[in-house]
Amino acid sequence: MYEGVPGVRQNARVTSEHRGDYQELVDEISELLGAPATLENRDFELIAFGAYDSEGDLDPSALDPVRTRSILTRRSTPAVRAWFEGFGITRATGPVRIPPSTEAGVYRGRICLPVRHRGVVLGYVWLLDGDPGPGERQLAAAMRVAARIGALLADEAQHGADLTRELRAVLTAERDWQRDMAVAELRAALGARADALHTVVCVAPWPSADPDDAPSVRTVPGATALCTLPWGTASLSLALLVRLRSADVPAPATSAAARLLERARGSTASGGAAGAGPRVAAGIGVARAGLAELGAAWREASAAARAALAEPRLGPVADWTSIGPFRLLTALPPNAPRDPVVRPLLSPAHRGLARTAEVYLDRAGQAGRTAAELGIHRQTLYYRLSRVEKLTGLDLDDGEDRLLLHMALKAHRLRPQHEAGRAE
C-alpha cells in the first residue's frame, strides 16, 4: 500500500481512458514554463509527453540520449533512475534542478517537479532546463498542476490495482466452482468495469522463465490486467486482459499485442545475438461482454498464438477468427500422436516432400500454381507427389486422403518448436 493513501497498491496502473487527461495537464505545464515536459510514474515509465512550439527545444540536437530513450521506449534504465534519484527527487516537495552530466548521458540540465499526493510521490514531471529558465512564479504554477496530476494518479491507483493474482486464478481454474469464485473476485476488484467488453491477448513464448518477470500493466495502453501462465513444459506465455469499446474495433488489443511483442523481441535480442531464441507471436480471442467466458477467450488467444507460430503468414498478431483450420487443430492435445500413415513423410529426411505436398494441397491441387510457387517444373512436381503417395499409401486423387494428409501436415506445424524437426 502507498503510505498515507488508503487502498492504493504499490503497482497500481494508469488506465487508457485517463491518458488524455494526463496529456492535457502535461501540455499545460509545457505552456506555463515554455519548455517541453514529460510525465513519468515513480518507476520512471513514461505516461505522457508534451511538445512546446519552440525551435530550440524541438531541435533534435538539443535532446540527449536519456530523453530520447524515454520517449521512444517509454521507460528509463535502472542506471538513469538511480542517478536522478541521487538528487533527492523521491523526498523533494518542490522543483529540483539537476545539472547536466555527459557521463550519465544527460547533456542538458533538468528540472524535476515531484508529483505527490498526501505526501507520497507518485511520479515526476521532467523539463529541460535553460538559461535563464523558468522563474519561481512559473514553477509554483507548474507545481499546482503537478498536484492535480498527483490527485488523478492516486484516484486511479485506488481503482486500478494490480490484478495479476485474480486474472491468473480465472485463467487457470480447473473446476467450475473454482472458476466461479475466481471470476467473482475479479469482478469485485473491477467494479462497474467488469461488465464492459473485454478480450484476452496471448503472447508466447515469453522470453523469461521467471513467472514474476513480466512488464507492468501500466505500460500497456488499454490493459486491465496481466499475468504469466505456463506455455508447454518449460516456457511461459503472457496473458493480457484488454477492455474494448466495440467488438468491431479491436485496435486496443492489437496495439497492446504489438507493444508486448516488441518488448519480448527486445528482451530476446539483448540476451544474445540478433535473431537468437525462439520466435514470438501473439493471439487475440473473441471479444465478450463481462468476465464469465474469459477462460474461453484465453483458449482462443493461445490457440491463435500457436497458429501464428506455426504459420508465419498468420502473424505476428493473429486473431482467432482468422486462423482457419487451425481453430480445429489447436483443440487437439499438443502432443497427440500423429497418424501412422503420414508419419514417414514427417521425418526430417522428407521435409522437402512434406513441403511440396502441403503447398499442393493449399493450392487446391492445382499443379501449375504449385509448381510456380515452389519454383520447379511440373514434371518434378508430379515426381515428388508420386513419392508422397508411395511413402504414405495415400491416393492424392481421393478427397478424404487429401483431407487426412492436409490436416496432418498442418497439425505437425503446431508441435513445440524443440520437437518440430525431430523424427516421429
C-alpha positions as CSV (number, residue, x, y, z in Angstrom):
1,M,0.0,0.0,0.0
2,Y,1.1,3.6,-0.6
3,E,1.7,5.0,2.8
4,G,-0.9,7.7,3.6
5,V,-3.1,6.7,0.7
6,P,-5.6,4.1,1.9
7,G,-6.4,1.3,-0.5
8,V,-3.8,2.2,-3.1
9,R,-1.5,-0.7,-4.1
10,Q,2.2,-0.2,-4.9
11,N,1.9,-1.1,-8.5
12,A,-1.4,0.5,-9.4
13,R,-1.7,1.2,-13.1
14,V,-2.5,4.1,-15.4
15,T,-5.6,3.3,-17.5
16,S,-6.1,4.3,-21.1
17,E,-9.3,6.3,-20.5
18,H,-7.3,8.9,-18.4
19,R,-4.3,9.2,-20.7
20,G,-5.9,12.2,-22.4
21,D,-6.3,13.9,-19.0
22,Y,-2.6,13.4,-18.3
23,Q,-1.7,14.7,-21.8
24,E,-3.7,17.9,-21.2
25,L,-2.0,18.5,-17.9
26,V,1.5,17.9,-19.3
27,D,0.7,20.3,-22.1
28,E,-0.5,22.9,-19.6
29,I,2.8,22.7,-17.8
30,S,4.7,22.9,-21.1
31,E,2.8,26.1,-21.9
32,L,3.4,27.6,-18.4
33,L,7.1,27.0,-18.4
34,G,7.8,27.5,-22.1
35,A,9.5,24.1,-22.4
36,P,8.6,20.5,-23.4
37,A,7.6,18.4,-20.4
38,T,7.3,14.6,-19.8
39,L,5.4,12.8,-17.2
40,E,6.7,9.5,-15.7
41,N,5.4,7.4,-12.9
42,R,7.5,6.7,-9.8
43,D,9.0,3.7,-11.7
44,F,10.2,6.0,-14.5
45,E,7.8,4.7,-17.0
46,L,6.5,7.3,-19.5
47,I,2.9,8.3,-19.2
48,A,2.7,11.4,-21.4
49,F,5.0,14.0,-23.0
50,G,4.3,17.4,-24.4
51,A,5.9,19.4,-27.2
52,Y,6.3,23.1,-26.8
53,D,6.4,25.1,-30.0
54,S,9.9,26.4,-29.7
55,E,12.5,25.9,-32.4
56,G,15.4,25.4,-30.0
57,D,13.5,22.9,-27.8
58,L,12.4,20.8,-30.7
59,D,15.8,20.7,-32.3
60,P,16.9,17.1,-32.2
61,S,20.5,18.1,-31.4
62,A,19.2,19.7,-28.2
63,L,18.0,16.4,-26.9
64,D,20.1,13.9,-25.1
65,P,20.1,10.0,-25.1
66,V,18.2,9.8,-21.8
67,R,15.2,12.0,-23.0
68,T,15.2,10.3,-26.5
69,R,15.2,6.8,-25.0
70,S,12.4,7.7,-22.5
71,I,10.1,8.9,-25.3
72,L,10.9,6.1,-27.8
73,T,10.9,3.2,-25.3
74,R,8.6,4.7,-22.7
75,R,10.9,3.9,-19.8
76,S,14.3,4.8,-18.4
77,T,17.2,2.4,-17.5
78,P,17.9,1.5,-13.8
79,A,21.2,3.3,-14.0
80,V,19.5,6.6,-15.1
81,R,16.8,6.1,-12.5
82,A,19.5,5.7,-9.7
83,W,21.4,8.8,-11.0
84,F,18.3,11.1,-10.9
85,E,17.2,9.7,-7.5
86,G,20.6,10.6,-6.1
87,F,19.5,14.2,-6.2
88,G,16.7,13.6,-3.7
89,I,13.7,13.7,-6.0
90,T,11.9,11.0,-4.1
91,R,11.9,13.2,-1.0
92,A,11.5,16.6,-2.6
93,T,8.3,18.6,-2.2
94,G,9.3,21.3,-4.7
95,P,11.2,21.7,-8.0
96,V,14.6,20.1,-8.2
97,R,17.2,21.4,-10.6
98,I,19.6,18.7,-11.9
99,P,22.8,19.7,-13.7
100,P,23.9,18.1,-17.0
101,S,26.3,15.1,-16.9
102,T,27.9,13.7,-20.1
103,E,28.9,10.6,-18.2
104,A,25.3,9.9,-17.4
105,G,24.2,10.7,-21.0
106,V,22.3,13.8,-19.7
107,Y,23.6,16.5,-22.0
108,R,21.1,19.2,-20.8
109,G,20.1,20.1,-17.3
110,R,16.7,19.1,-15.9
111,I,14.0,20.4,-13.7
112,C,12.1,17.8,-11.9
113,L,8.7,18.5,-10.5
114,P,7.8,15.8,-8.0
115,V,4.1,14.6,-8.4
116,R,2.8,14.0,-4.9
117,H,-0.5,13.2,-3.2
118,R,-0.9,13.3,0.6
119,G,2.9,13.4,0.9
120,V,3.6,10.4,-1.2
121,V,5.5,10.7,-4.5
122,L,3.6,9.1,-7.4
123,G,5.6,10.3,-10.3
124,Y,7.7,13.1,-11.8
125,V,7.3,15.8,-14.4
126,W,10.6,16.5,-16.3
127,L,11.6,19.6,-18.2
128,L,14.8,20.5,-20.0
129,D,16.3,23.4,-18.1
130,G,17.5,26.5,-19.9
131,D,19.2,29.8,-19.4
132,P,17.7,31.6,-17.6
133,G,14.9,29.0,-17.4
134,P,11.5,29.4,-15.7
135,G,11.1,31.7,-12.8
136,E,9.8,31.0,-9.3
137,R,6.2,32.1,-10.1
138,Q,6.1,29.9,-13.2
139,L,7.5,26.9,-11.2
140,A,4.9,27.5,-8.4
141,A,2.1,27.4,-11.0
142,A,3.5,24.3,-12.6
143,M,3.7,22.6,-9.2
144,R,-0.1,23.3,-8.7
145,V,-0.7,21.5,-12.0
146,A,1.6,18.6,-10.8
147,A,-0.6,18.4,-7.7
148,R,-3.6,17.9,-9.9
149,I,-1.8,15.1,-11.7
150,G,-0.9,13.5,-8.3
151,A,-4.6,13.5,-7.3
152,L,-5.6,11.9,-10.6
153,L,-2.8,9.2,-10.2
154,A,-3.9,8.5,-6.7
155,D,-7.5,8.2,-7.5
156,E,-6.8,6.0,-10.5
157,A,-4.5,3.8,-8.4
158,Q,-7.2,3.2,-5.9
159,H,-9.5,1.9,-8.7
160,G,-6.8,0.2,-10.8
161,A,-4.9,-2.1,-8.5
162,D,-2.7,-4.9,-9.9
163,L,-5.0,-7.8,-10.7
164,T,-2.3,-10.4,-11.6
165,R,-3.4,-12.9,-9.0
166,E,-7.1,-12.5,-9.9
167,L,-6.6,-12.9,-13.6
168,R,-4.3,-15.9,-13.2
169,A,-6.9,-17.6,-11.0
170,V,-9.6,-17.2,-13.6
171,L,-7.5,-18.5,-16.4
172,T,-6.1,-21.5,-14.6
173,A,-9.2,-22.7,-12.7
174,E,-9.8,-26.4,-13.4
175,R,-13.2,-26.8,-11.9
176,D,-16.4,-24.8,-12.4
177,W,-16.7,-23.8,-8.8
178,Q,-13.1,-22.6,-8.7
179,R,-13.7,-20.6,-11.9
180,D,-16.9,-19.1,-10.5
181,M,-15.1,-18.0,-7.3
182,A,-12.2,-16.5,-9.3
183,V,-14.5,-14.6,-11.7
184,A,-16.4,-13.2,-8.7
185,E,-13.2,-12.0,-7.1
186,L,-12.0,-10.3,-10.3
187,R,-15.5,-8.8,-10.9
188,A,-15.4,-7.3,-7.4
189,A,-12.0,-5.8,-8.0
190,L,-13.1,-4.2,-11.3
191,G,-16.4,-2.9,-10.1
192,A,-18.5,-1.4,-12.8
193,R,-15.8,-2.0,-15.4
194,A,-16.4,-5.8,-15.1
195,D,-19.4,-5.6,-17.3
196,A,-17.5,-3.9,-20.2
197,L,-16.5,-5.6,-23.4
198,H,-13.2,-7.5,-22.9
199,T,-10.8,-9.7,-24.9
200,V,-7.7,-11.7,-24.0
201,V,-4.3,-11.4,-25.6
202,C,-1.7,-14.2,-25.5
203,V,2.0,-13.5,-26.2
204,A,4.1,-16.7,-26.4
205,P,6.7,-17.8,-25.7
206,W,7.5,-15.1,-23.2
207,P,11.3,-14.7,-23.1
208,S,11.7,-15.4,-19.4
209,A,11.3,-18.4,-17.2
210,D,10.5,-16.3,-14.1
211,P,6.7,-16.0,-13.6
212,D,7.3,-12.7,-11.9
213,D,9.4,-11.2,-14.7
214,A,6.5,-9.5,-16.6
215,P,6.0,-5.9,-17.7
216,S,3.9,-3.6,-15.6
217,V,0.3,-3.4,-16.8
218,R,0.7,0.3,-16.6
219,T,3.0,0.3,-19.6
220,V,0.4,-1.3,-21.9
221,P,-2.3,1.1,-23.1
222,G,-5.8,-0.3,-22.8
223,A,-4.7,-3.1,-20.4
224,T,-6.9,-4.1,-17.5
225,A,-4.8,-7.0,-16.0
226,L,-1.7,-9.0,-16.9
227,C,-0.2,-12.3,-15.8
228,T,2.2,-15.1,-16.9
229,L,1.0,-18.6,-17.5
230,P,2.7,-21.9,-18.4
231,W,3.5,-22.5,-22.1
232,G,4.4,-26.1,-22.8
233,T,6.6,-27.8,-20.3
234,A,9.4,-25.3,-19.9
235,S,8.2,-21.9,-21.1
236,L,5.8,-19.1,-20.1
237,S,3.2,-17.1,-22.0
238,L,1.8,-13.7,-21.2
239,A,-1.9,-13.2,-20.8
240,L,-3.4,-9.7,-21.1
241,L,-7.0,-8.7,-20.3
242,V,-7.9,-5.8,-22.6
243,R,-11.0,-3.6,-22.4
244,L,-12.7,-2.7,-25.7
245,R,-15.2,-0.1,-26.6
246,S,-16.6,-2.0,-29.5
247,A,-16.2,-5.6,-30.8
248,D,-15.7,-4.1,-34.3
249,V,-12.7,-2.0,-33.2
250,P,-10.0,-4.4,-31.9
251,A,-7.3,-1.7,-32.1
252,P,-6.6,-1.6,-28.3
253,A,-5.9,-5.4,-28.3
254,T,-3.8,-5.4,-31.5
255,S,-1.8,-2.3,-30.3
256,A,-1.2,-3.9,-26.9
257,A,-0.1,-7.2,-28.6
258,A,2.3,-5.3,-30.8
259,R,3.8,-3.4,-27.8
260,L,4.4,-6.6,-25.9
261,L,5.9,-8.4,-28.9
262,E,8.3,-5.5,-29.3
263,R,9.3,-5.8,-25.7
264,A,9.6,-9.6,-25.9
265,R,11.8,-9.4,-29.0
266,G,13.9,-6.8,-27.4
267,S,14.5,-9.0,-24.3
268,T,15.4,-11.9,-26.6
269,A,17.9,-9.8,-28.6
270,S,19.5,-8.4,-25.5
271,G,20.3,-11.9,-24.3
272,G,22.2,-12.9,-27.3
273,A,22.8,-12.3,-31.0
274,A,20.1,-10.6,-33.0
275,G,17.6,-13.1,-34.2
276,A,18.6,-15.6,-31.5
277,G,16.0,-17.5,-29.5
278,P,12.5,-18.8,-30.4
279,R,10.0,-16.8,-32.5
280,V,7.4,-14.9,-30.5
281,A,3.8,-14.4,-31.6
282,A,0.6,-13.1,-30.2
283,G,-3.0,-14.2,-30.4
284,I,-6.3,-12.5,-29.7
285,G,-9.5,-14.1,-28.5
286,V,-13.1,-13.1,-29.4
287,A,-14.4,-10.1,-27.5
288,R,-17.1,-10.8,-24.9
289,A,-19.1,-8.7,-22.5
290,G,-18.4,-9.4,-18.9
291,L,-16.0,-11.9,-17.4
292,A,-17.8,-15.2,-17.4
293,E,-16.2,-16.5,-20.6
294,L,-12.6,-15.3,-20.1
295,G,-11.4,-18.9,-20.0
296,A,-12.8,-19.5,-23.5
297,A,-11.3,-16.2,-24.7
298,W,-7.9,-17.3,-23.3
299,R,-8.1,-20.6,-25.1
300,E,-8.8,-18.8,-28.3
301,A,-6.0,-16.3,-27.8
302,S,-3.4,-19.1,-27.0
303,A,-4.7,-21.1,-30.0
304,A,-4.2,-18.1,-32.3
305,A,-0.7,-17.6,-30.9
306,R,0.1,-21.2,-31.6
307,A,-1.2,-20.9,-35.1
308,A,0.9,-17.7,-35.7
309,L,4.0,-19.5,-34.5
310,A,3.2,-22.5,-36.8
311,E,2.2,-20.4,-39.8
312,P,4.1,-17.1,-40.0
313,R,1.7,-15.7,-42.6
314,L,-0.9,-15.5,-39.9
315,G,1.1,-13.4,-37.6
316,P,2.9,-12.0,-35.8
317,V,-0.5,-11.0,-34.3
318,A,-3.3,-13.4,-35.1
319,D,-7.0,-13.1,-34.4
320,W,-8.7,-16.4,-33.5
321,T,-11.4,-15.8,-36.1
322,S,-8.8,-15.6,-38.9
323,I,-6.7,-18.8,-38.3
324,G,-9.0,-21.1,-40.4
325,P,-8.4,-24.8,-39.9
326,F,-6.1,-24.1,-37.0
327,R,-9.2,-23.4,-35.0
328,L,-9.9,-27.1,-35.1
329,L,-6.3,-28.3,-35.0
330,T,-5.4,-26.3,-31.9
331,A,-8.2,-28.0,-30.0
332,L,-6.3,-31.3,-30.2
333,P,-3.8,-32.1,-27.4
334,P,-0.4,-30.5,-28.2
335,N,1.4,-33.9,-28.1
336,A,-1.3,-36.1,-29.6
337,P,0.3,-39.0,-31.6
338,R,0.4,-38.4,-35.3
339,D,-1.5,-40.6,-37.8
340,P,0.8,-43.6,-38.6
341,V,0.0,-43.3,-42.3
342,V,1.7,-39.9,-42.6
343,R,4.4,-40.4,-40.0
344,P,7.1,-41.4,-42.6
345,L,6.5,-38.1,-44.5
346,L,7.0,-36.0,-41.4
347,S,10.6,-37.2,-40.7
348,P,13.4,-34.7,-41.3
349,A,14.6,-36.7,-44.3
350,H,11.5,-36.0,-46.2
351,R,10.9,-32.3,-45.2
352,G,11.0,-31.2,-48.9
353,L,8.4,-33.7,-49.9
354,A,6.2,-32.6,-47.0
355,R,6.5,-29.0,-48.1
356,T,5.6,-29.9,-51.7
357,A,2.5,-31.8,-50.5
358,E,1.4,-29.0,-48.3
359,V,1.7,-26.3,-51.0
360,Y,-0.1,-28.6,-53.5
361,L,-3.0,-29.1,-51.1
362,D,-3.0,-25.4,-50.1
363,R,-3.4,-24.6,-53.8
364,A,-6.4,-27.0,-54.1
365,G,-4.4,-29.5,-56.2
366,Q,-3.6,-27.0,-59.0
367,A,-0.3,-28.2,-60.4
368,G,0.5,-25.0,-62.3
369,R,0.2,-22.7,-59.2
370,T,2.0,-25.2,-57.0
371,A,5.0,-25.6,-59.4
372,A,5.2,-21.8,-59.8
373,E,5.2,-21.2,-56.0
374,L,7.9,-23.9,-55.5
375,G,9.9,-22.8,-58.5
376,I,10.0,-26.3,-60.0
377,H,9.0,-27.9,-63.3
378,R,5.6,-29.6,-63.4
379,Q,7.3,-33.0,-64.1
380,T,9.4,-32.5,-60.9
381,L,6.2,-31.8,-59.0
382,Y,4.5,-34.9,-60.3
383,Y,7.5,-37.0,-59.4
384,R,7.5,-35.6,-55.8
385,L,3.8,-36.2,-55.4
386,S,4.2,-39.8,-56.6
387,R,6.9,-40.3,-53.9
388,V,4.5,-38.8,-51.3
389,E,1.8,-41.4,-52.3
390,K,4.4,-44.2,-52.1
391,L,5.6,-43.1,-48.6
392,T,2.1,-42.7,-47.2
393,G,0.0,-45.1,-49.2
394,L,-2.5,-42.3,-49.8
395,D,-4.2,-41.5,-53.1
396,L,-4.0,-37.8,-53.8
397,D,-6.9,-38.1,-56.2
398,D,-9.1,-39.1,-53.2
399,G,-10.8,-36.3,-51.3
400,E,-10.6,-38.0,-47.9
401,D,-7.0,-39.0,-48.3
402,R,-6.2,-35.4,-49.3
403,L,-8.0,-34.1,-46.2
404,L,-6.1,-36.5,-43.9
405,L,-2.8,-35.5,-45.3
406,H,-3.5,-31.8,-45.3
407,M,-4.7,-31.8,-41.7
408,A,-1.7,-33.9,-40.6
409,L,0.8,-31.6,-42.2
410,K,-0.9,-28.5,-40.6
411,A,-1.1,-30.2,-37.2
412,H,2.6,-31.1,-37.4
413,R,3.4,-27.4,-37.5
414,L,1.8,-27.0,-34.1
415,R,4.2,-29.2,-32.4
416,P,6.5,-27.5,-29.9
417,Q,9.5,-25.8,-31.6
418,H,12.1,-28.1,-30.0
419,E,10.2,-31.1,-31.4
420,A,9.2,-29.8,-34.8
421,G,12.2,-31.0,-36.6
422,R,12.6,-34.3,-34.8
423,A,11.7,-37.6,-36.4
424,E,8.4,-39.1,-35.4
